[in-house]
Amino acid sequence: MSVARRPYFFVSTFLAFLACAAPVGAATRYVFTTFRGDAAADEKLSVYTSTDGLNFKLLSDTGYGGPTGVLRDPSIMKHTDGKFYIAYTLQSWTTSSTSFGIASSTDLETWTFLVEVPGGVSGAHFTWAPEWFKDSDGIHLIVNIDEGSSAFSAYDFKAKSDDLKTWDPPVALGIGPNNIDTFVVKSGATYHAFSKNESTKYIEHATASSFHGPWSWVGKNDWAGWGSGKEGIALYQLDDGSWRMFLDCYGGCGFLYADSTNLDEWSETKTVPGGLSGTVRHGTVLRDEMGTAGMAGGGTAGAAGAMNGGGASGAAGRGGAPSDGGRGGLASGGAPMGAGGNGGSSPGAGQGGTTSTAGASASGTSGAGAGSANATSGASGTTGRGGSAGRAAAGGTSAGTTGGALAGAGGTASATNAGDDSGCGCALPRRTASTPGLVALAVALLALRRRARPTAPRA
């Protein structure tokens, strides 16, 4: 390619980049963590995934049971560090338990025990079914604690540290005694609690304007028409904004679900398809956004994505499988401390280079897109994005030299939204204020083109 044509090539490439820069939506996967039953071999963590929030397929029977060898009622949450966390009951239902367990994972399959949290309630005999709840003031766990004679009440544990290893003492939530499996969601300014009444065996509904109440019971007894004998409530929101509830029918009627558009009116219960009914027990579902497949190998390879979990400390998820630079991997959780993403193993426009992973302190050309010569100022693999043409995998905060302009463009704005990637074919974040910068870059490239034009001799 001639020197005169080279700037035009860069301009064309950039315009093509802009053409595909509009967000194309995000793919969602739903992650269901559960256990299988009361036998010792079944009190272990099983993980299922789904693309529609209803038809789940087994990802892994992990075999994880923690230090006690028993895991029941697992609740899943994704933290700002990109890791997945489960809180769970750590003794069988016939064994006294005065604490609950927390474990973490980067890939949903290999789990590491984090901490055992004491129940902290005097006279407690059972400490069951902790449920994650995120509010504006931080991360909470709603734990069902028996205060004597199986009179369960809901207690709020608030995380004291971001590593989730230390917790404030429990505070009564104002639901109970005689309520179990309390699950809370917030819609607008209203808190909605669903809880099993241990006397009537019905799932009942309460609302409040504050997390700690006071709670008003707006659905008592068989208000939803579901009948008795249901427990293990788990709510999650679908892509269209509606809600789905999973229910464990311990009376032998299987594993059920019901749907609602407003949390107040619900459908009748139906059996969860796919052979799960009668196989799985009390668990929860995480709605997990992830980037969709990209174009020309750029895509979300190496992008954090809501699924791949970029977050604090620059934790970025791995990209797709080798030579698959256009997808975020399904089982890829956030790598620790700024490790960059794998952008595919074959070099090329928009793909990551052959080194696959951006370095811990500077990206160099590892994972850099074609057209970016150095981008060595990448901040510890801040986002780990697979490059588009001329875009660095690590997304440096300043442009590299010799064709590295776009390498710098992928930096700070991308890092801001790591963990919430739109799945655009060119790996742009969903929410970005970098459009003026891109326009300025286009102007600069056009100016470069003009300067590079050969000057005709004067007559």
C-alpha positions as CSV (number, residue, x, y, z in Angstrom):
1,M,0.0,0.0,0.0
2,S,1.4,3.4,-1.0
3,V,2.1,6.1,1.6
4,A,-0.6,8.2,-0.1
5,R,-3.2,5.5,0.3
6,R,-2.4,4.6,3.8
7,P,-4.3,7.5,5.6
8,Y,-7.3,6.7,3.4
9,F,-7.1,3.2,4.6
10,F,-7.1,4.3,8.2
11,V,-10.1,6.6,7.6
12,S,-12.0,3.9,5.9
13,T,-11.3,1.5,8.7
14,F,-12.4,4.0,11.3
15,L,-15.6,4.7,9.4
16,A,-16.3,1.0,9.3
17,F,-15.6,0.9,13.0
18,L,-18.2,3.6,13.6
19,A,-20.7,1.8,11.4
20,C,-20.7,-1.2,13.7
21,A,-20.4,0.8,16.9
22,A,-24.1,1.0,17.7
23,P,-25.1,-1.3,20.5
24,V,-26.8,-4.4,19.3
25,G,-28.2,-5.4,22.7
26,A,-26.7,-7.8,25.3
27,A,-27.2,-11.5,25.6
28,T,-28.4,-12.7,29.0
29,R,-27.8,-16.0,30.7
30,Y,-29.5,-17.1,33.8
31,V,-27.5,-19.0,36.4
32,F,-29.3,-21.3,38.7
33,T,-27.5,-22.7,41.8
34,T,-29.2,-25.5,43.6
35,F,-28.8,-28.8,45.4
36,R,-30.4,-32.2,44.7
37,G,-31.8,-33.6,47.9
38,D,-31.4,-34.9,51.5
39,A,-28.9,-37.7,50.8
40,A,-25.3,-36.9,51.6
41,A,-24.3,-37.2,48.0
42,D,-27.0,-34.8,46.9
43,E,-26.1,-32.0,49.4
44,K,-23.6,-30.5,47.0
45,L,-23.7,-27.6,44.6
46,S,-25.2,-28.0,41.1
47,V,-25.1,-25.2,38.6
48,Y,-27.5,-24.8,35.6
49,T,-27.7,-22.1,33.0
50,S,-30.4,-20.9,30.6
51,T,-30.8,-18.2,27.9
52,D,-34.5,-17.7,28.4
53,G,-34.8,-18.0,32.2
54,L,-36.9,-21.1,32.0
55,N,-35.2,-23.9,30.1
56,F,-32.1,-24.7,32.1
57,K,-29.3,-27.1,31.3
58,L,-26.7,-28.5,33.6
59,L,-23.4,-26.6,33.6
60,S,-21.8,-28.6,36.4
61,D,-22.4,-30.9,39.3
62,T,-19.5,-29.2,41.0
63,G,-19.3,-31.7,44.0
64,Y,-18.7,-28.6,46.2
65,G,-19.9,-29.1,49.8
66,G,-17.5,-26.8,51.7
67,P,-15.7,-27.7,54.9
68,T,-18.7,-29.5,56.4
69,G,-19.4,-31.6,53.2
70,V,-22.9,-30.3,53.2
71,L,-24.4,-27.5,51.0
72,R,-28.1,-26.7,50.9
73,D,-30.1,-23.7,49.7
74,P,-27.4,-21.9,47.8
75,S,-28.0,-18.3,46.8
76,I,-25.8,-16.7,44.1
77,M,-24.6,-13.2,43.6
78,K,-22.1,-11.5,41.3
79,H,-19.8,-9.0,43.0
80,T,-17.9,-6.0,41.7
81,D,-14.7,-8.0,41.6
82,G,-16.2,-10.1,38.8
83,K,-16.5,-13.2,41.0
84,F,-19.5,-15.3,41.7
85,Y,-20.4,-15.8,45.4
86,I,-22.8,-18.3,47.0
87,A,-24.2,-18.1,50.5
88,Y,-25.6,-21.4,51.8
89,T,-26.8,-23.6,54.6
90,L,-23.9,-25.7,55.8
91,Q,-25.6,-28.4,57.7
92,S,-28.4,-30.9,56.9
93,W,-31.9,-30.0,57.9
94,T,-31.8,-32.4,60.8
95,T,-28.5,-31.1,62.2
96,S,-28.2,-28.0,64.4
97,S,-26.5,-25.1,62.5
98,T,-25.7,-21.8,64.1
99,S,-23.8,-20.3,61.1
100,F,-23.9,-20.2,57.3
101,G,-21.2,-20.4,54.7
102,I,-19.9,-18.3,51.8
103,A,-17.8,-19.5,48.8
104,S,-16.6,-17.9,45.6
105,S,-15.8,-18.9,42.1
106,T,-14.5,-17.3,38.9
107,D,-16.0,-19.9,36.5
108,L,-19.1,-21.3,38.3
109,E,-17.5,-24.7,38.4
110,T,-14.5,-24.5,40.9
111,W,-15.5,-23.1,44.2
112,T,-13.4,-21.8,47.1
113,F,-14.6,-21.6,50.7
114,L,-14.5,-18.0,51.9
115,V,-15.9,-17.7,55.4
116,E,-18.3,-19.2,57.9
117,V,-20.5,-16.5,59.4
118,P,-22.0,-17.0,62.9
119,G,-25.7,-16.6,63.2
120,G,-25.3,-14.4,66.3
121,V,-28.8,-14.9,67.6
122,S,-29.1,-16.2,71.2
123,G,-30.8,-19.6,71.4
124,A,-30.7,-20.2,67.7
125,H,-30.9,-23.8,66.7
126,F,-31.0,-23.6,62.9
127,T,-29.5,-20.9,60.6
128,W,-30.9,-21.6,57.1
129,A,-31.2,-20.3,53.6
130,P,-29.2,-17.1,53.4
131,E,-30.3,-14.9,50.4
132,W,-28.3,-12.2,48.8
133,F,-29.9,-8.7,48.6
134,K,-28.1,-5.6,47.1
135,D,-29.4,-2.2,48.2
136,S,-28.2,1.3,47.8
137,D,-26.2,1.1,51.1
138,G,-24.4,-2.1,50.3
139,I,-24.6,-5.9,50.2
140,H,-26.9,-7.8,52.6
141,L,-27.8,-11.4,53.3
142,I,-31.3,-12.3,54.6
143,V,-30.9,-15.3,56.8
144,N,-33.7,-17.4,58.3
145,I,-32.9,-18.2,62.0
146,D,-34.8,-20.4,64.3
147,E,-35.4,-18.6,67.6
148,G,-36.7,-21.7,69.4
149,S,-39.3,-24.4,68.6
150,S,-38.8,-23.9,64.9
151,A,-40.1,-20.3,65.1
152,F,-38.1,-18.8,62.3
153,S,-37.6,-15.1,61.7
154,A,-35.7,-13.2,59.0
155,Y,-32.5,-11.4,59.9
156,D,-30.4,-8.9,58.0
157,F,-26.6,-9.3,57.8
158,K,-24.8,-6.4,56.1
159,A,-21.3,-6.8,54.7
160,K,-18.7,-4.8,56.7
161,S,-16.0,-5.3,54.1
162,D,-15.9,-5.4,50.4
163,D,-14.2,-8.9,50.5
164,L,-17.4,-10.2,52.2
165,K,-15.3,-11.8,55.0
166,T,-16.7,-9.6,57.8
167,W,-20.3,-8.8,58.6
168,D,-22.3,-6.6,60.9
169,P,-24.3,-8.3,63.7
170,P,-27.7,-9.5,62.6
171,V,-30.7,-7.1,62.7
172,A,-34.3,-8.4,62.8
173,L,-36.0,-7.7,59.5
174,G,-39.5,-7.6,61.0
175,I,-40.8,-10.7,59.3
176,G,-41.6,-13.5,61.7
177,P,-41.5,-15.4,63.9
178,N,-43.0,-18.4,62.2
179,N,-41.8,-17.4,58.7
180,I,-39.1,-19.1,56.7
181,D,-37.4,-18.8,53.3
182,T,-38.0,-15.0,53.2
183,F,-36.9,-13.5,49.8
184,V,-36.8,-9.7,49.2
185,V,-36.7,-7.7,46.0
186,K,-37.0,-4.0,45.4
187,S,-39.1,-2.5,42.7
188,G,-39.0,1.3,42.4
189,A,-39.2,2.6,46.0
190,T,-41.1,-0.5,47.3
191,Y,-39.6,-3.5,49.0
192,H,-41.4,-6.8,48.4
193,A,-41.0,-9.8,50.7
194,F,-42.2,-13.3,49.9
195,S,-42.1,-15.7,52.8
196,K,-43.5,-19.1,53.8
197,N,-45.9,-19.0,56.8
198,E,-44.9,-22.1,58.7
199,S,-48.3,-22.5,60.3
200,T,-50.4,-22.3,57.1
201,K,-47.7,-23.5,54.7
202,Y,-48.7,-20.7,52.2
203,I,-46.3,-18.3,50.5
204,E,-47.4,-14.9,51.6
205,H,-46.5,-11.4,50.3
206,A,-45.6,-8.2,52.3
207,T,-44.5,-4.8,51.2
208,A,-42.6,-1.9,52.9
209,S,-41.0,1.4,52.1
210,S,-37.9,0.5,54.1
211,F,-35.8,-2.6,54.1
212,H,-36.3,-3.0,57.8
213,G,-40.0,-2.4,57.6
214,P,-42.6,-2.0,59.0
215,W,-44.0,-4.6,56.6
216,S,-47.6,-4.8,55.6
217,W,-49.0,-8.2,54.5
218,V,-50.8,-7.6,51.2
219,G,-51.2,-11.3,50.4
220,K,-52.2,-13.6,53.1
221,N,-53.1,-17.3,53.1
222,D,-53.8,-18.6,49.6
223,W,-54.0,-15.2,48.0
224,A,-52.1,-16.3,44.9
225,G,-54.1,-19.6,44.5
226,W,-50.9,-21.7,44.6
227,G,-52.1,-23.9,47.5
228,S,-50.0,-25.0,50.5
229,G,-46.8,-27.0,50.7
230,K,-44.5,-24.6,48.7
231,E,-41.2,-23.2,50.0
232,G,-37.7,-22.2,48.8
233,I,-38.8,-19.0,47.1
234,A,-36.5,-17.5,44.5
235,L,-37.3,-14.4,42.4
236,Y,-35.5,-13.0,39.4
237,Q,-36.3,-10.5,36.7
238,L,-36.5,-11.3,33.0
239,D,-35.2,-9.3,30.1
240,D,-38.7,-7.9,29.4
241,G,-39.0,-6.5,33.0
242,S,-41.4,-9.2,34.2
243,W,-40.7,-11.4,37.2
244,R,-40.4,-15.1,37.7
245,M,-40.6,-17.1,40.9
246,F,-39.2,-20.6,41.5
247,L,-40.9,-22.6,44.2
248,D,-39.9,-25.9,45.8
249,C,-43.0,-28.1,46.3
250,Y,-41.8,-30.3,49.1
251,G,-45.1,-32.2,49.2
252,G,-44.1,-34.2,46.1
253,C,-45.5,-31.9,43.4
254,G,-42.1,-31.0,42.0
255,F,-40.2,-27.8,41.2
256,L,-42.5,-25.0,40.1
257,Y,-42.6,-21.5,38.7
258,A,-45.0,-18.6,38.4
259,D,-44.8,-15.3,36.5
260,S,-45.8,-11.7,37.2
261,T,-45.6,-8.3,35.6
262,N,-45.9,-6.3,38.8
263,L,-45.1,-8.6,41.8
264,D,-48.7,-8.2,43.0
265,E,-50.6,-10.5,40.5
266,W,-49.2,-13.9,39.6
267,S,-49.9,-16.7,37.2
268,E,-50.8,-20.2,38.4
269,T,-47.8,-22.4,39.1
270,K,-46.4,-24.7,36.4
271,T,-43.7,-27.3,36.4
272,V,-40.3,-26.2,35.5
273,P,-39.4,-28.0,32.2
274,G,-36.2,-29.9,31.2
275,G,-36.4,-32.6,33.8
276,L,-35.5,-30.3,36.7
277,S,-38.8,-31.0,38.6
278,G,-38.1,-33.7,41.1
279,T,-34.4,-33.3,40.6
280,V,-33.5,-29.9,42.0
281,R,-34.3,-28.3,45.3
282,H,-34.2,-24.8,46.9
283,G,-31.8,-22.5,45.1
284,T,-31.7,-19.1,43.4
285,V,-31.2,-17.6,39.9
286,L,-28.8,-14.9,38.9
287,R,-29.7,-12.8,35.8
288,D,-26.3,-12.3,34.2
289,E,-25.8,-10.0,31.2
290,M,-22.9,-10.8,28.8
291,G,-21.6,-9.4,25.5
292,T,-22.9,-11.0,22.3
293,A,-20.7,-12.3,19.5
294,G,-18.6,-9.6,17.8
295,M,-17.6,-8.9,14.3
296,A,-14.3,-9.6,12.6
297,G,-12.9,-11.3,15.7
298,G,-13.2,-8.1,17.8
299,G,-16.5,-8.3,19.5
300,T,-16.4,-8.8,23.2
301,A,-13.4,-11.1,23.2
302,G,-11.7,-10.4,26.4
303,A,-14.3,-7.8,27.4
304,A,-15.5,-7.9,30.9
305,G,-19.2,-7.9,30.1
306,A,-21.8,-8.1,32.9
307,M,-21.3,-11.9,32.8
308,N,-17.5,-11.9,32.6
309,G,-17.4,-9.5,35.5
310,G,-15.0,-6.7,35.1
311,G,-15.2,-4.8,38.3
312,A,-13.0,-3.6,41.1
313,S,-9.2,-4.0,40.7
314,G,-9.5,-4.1,36.9
315,A,-10.8,-7.7,37.0
316,A,-11.6,-8.6,33.4
317,G,-13.1,-11.8,32.2
318,R,-11.4,-14.0,29.7
319,G,-12.6,-13.9,26.1
320,G,-13.7,-16.7,23.9
321,A,-12.0,-20.0,23.3
322,P,-8.7,-20.0,21.3
323,S,-9.2,-18.6,17.8
324,D,-12.6,-17.4,18.9
325,G,-11.9,-13.7,19.3
326,G,-15.5,-12.6,18.8
327,R,-17.2,-14.0,21.8
328,G,-17.0,-13.6,25.6
329,G,-16.6,-17.1,27.1
330,L,-19.5,-18.7,29.0
331,A,-17.4,-20.0,31.9
332,S,-15.0,-17.2,32.3
333,G,-15.4,-15.2,35.5
334,G,-13.2,-12.2,36.4
335,A,-9.5,-12.8,36.5
336,P,-7.8,-11.3,39.6
337,M,-6.0,-8.0,39.7
338,G,-6.1,-6.7,36.2
339,A,-5.3,-9.7,34.2
340,G,-6.3,-8.9,30.6
341,G,-8.7,-10.9,28.6
342,N,-7.9,-13.6,26.0
343,G,-8.7,-12.1,22.6
344,G,-8.3,-15.2,20.6
345,S,-5.1,-17.0,19.5
346,S,-4.9,-15.8,15.9
347,P,-3.6,-12.4,14.9
348,G,-5.7,-10.2,12.6
349,A,-7.8,-7.1,12.3
350,G,-9.9,-6.8,15.4
351,Q,-8.5,-10.0,17.0
352,G,-6.2,-10.4,19.9
353,G,-2.6,-11.2,19.1
354,T,-0.8,-14.5,19.6
355,T,0.2,-13.8,23.2
356,S,-3.5,-14.0,24.2
357,T,-3.4,-12.3,27.6
358,A,-2.5,-8.7,28.4
359,G,0.3,-8.5,30.9
360,A,-0.1,-7.6,34.5
361,S,1.4,-4.1,34.1
362,A,1.6,-3.3,30.4
363,S,-0.1,-4.8,27.5
364,G,2.7,-4.5,24.9
365,T,1.4,-6.0,21.7
366,S,-0.2,-9.0,23.5
367,G,-3.8,-9.1,22.5
368,A,-3.4,-5.8,20.6
369,G,-5.5,-5.4,17.5
370,A,-4.0,-5.0,14.1
371,G,-3.0,-1.4,13.3
372,S,-1.9,-0.7,16.9
373,A,1.9,-0.8,17.1
374,N,2.5,-0.5,20.8
375,A,-0.2,0.6,23.2
376,T,2.3,-0.1,26.0
377,S,0.6,2.3,28.3
378,G,-2.3,-0.1,29.0
379,A,-3.2,0.2,32.7
380,S,-2.6,-3.3,34.0
381,G,-5.0,-4.9,31.6
382,T,-7.8,-2.6,32.8
383,T,-10.5,-4.0,30.7
384,G,-9.0,-6.9,28.8
385,R,-11.0,-6.0,25.7
386,G,-10.1,-7.8,22.4
387,G,-9.1,-5.2,19.9
388,S,-11.0,-3.9,16.9
389,A,-8.8,-2.8,14.1
390,G,-6.1,-0.6,15.7
391,R,-7.5,-1.1,19.2
392,A,-5.5,-2.5,22.1
393,A,-6.6,-5.4,24.2
394,A,-5.8,-3.6,27.4
395,G,-7.2,-0.2,26.3
396,G,-4.4,2.2,27.3
397,T,-5.2,5.6,28.7
398,S,-3.0,7.2,26.1
399,A,-2.5,6.5,22.4
400,G,0.3,4.3,21.3
401,T,2.6,5.4,18.5
402,T,2.5,4.5,14.8
403,G,-1.1,3.8,14.2
404,G,-1.9,3.5,17.9
405,A,-4.5,6.2,18.0
406,L,-7.4,3.8,18.4
407,A,-5.5,1.9,21.0
408,G,-5.8,4.9,23.3
409,A,-9.4,5.4,22.4
410,G,-10.2,2.1,24.0
411,G,-8.9,3.0,27.4
412,T,-10.7,4.9,30.1
413,A,-14.2,4.9,28.7
414,S,-14.1,1.2,28.2
415,A,-12.8,0.6,31.7
416,T,-15.6,2.6,33.2
417,N,-18.1,0.2,31.9
418,A,-16.2,-3.0,32.3
419,G,-18.8,-5.5,33.6
420,D,-21.6,-4.0,31.5
421,D,-20.7,-4.5,27.9
422,S,-23.3,-4.1,25.3
423,G,-22.1,-6.8,23.0
424,C,-21.4,-4.4,20.1
425,G,-19.5,-6.0,17.3
426,C,-16.7,-3.5,17.9
427,A,-16.6,-4.0,21.7
428,L,-17.8,-0.5,22.6
429,P,-19.4,-0.1,26.0
430,R,-23.1,0.3,26.3
431,R,-22.9,3.7,28.1
432,T,-20.0,5.9,27.0
433,A,-19.2,9.6,26.8
434,S,-16.5,9.0,24.2
435,T,-18.5,9.9,21.0
436,P,-17.0,13.5,20.8
437,G,-13.6,12.0,21.2
438,L,-14.3,9.6,18.3
439,V,-15.5,12.5,16.1
440,A,-12.3,14.4,16.9
441,L,-10.3,11.3,16.0
442,A,-12.1,11.1,12.7
443,V,-11.3,14.8,12.0
444,A,-7.6,14.1,12.9
445,L,-7.5,11.2,10.6
446,L,-9.0,13.1,7.7
447,A,-6.4,15.9,8.3
448,L,-3.7,13.3,8.2
449,R,-5.1,12.1,4.9
450,R,-5.0,15.6,3.4
451,R,-1.4,16.1,4.5
452,A,-0.4,12.8,3.0
453,R,-1.8,13.7,-0.5
454,P,1.0,14.2,-3.1
455,T,1.3,17.9,-4.1
456,A,0.9,18.5,-7.9
457,P,3.7,20.6,-9.3
458,R,2.7,24.1,-10.3
459,A,2.6,24.9,-14.0
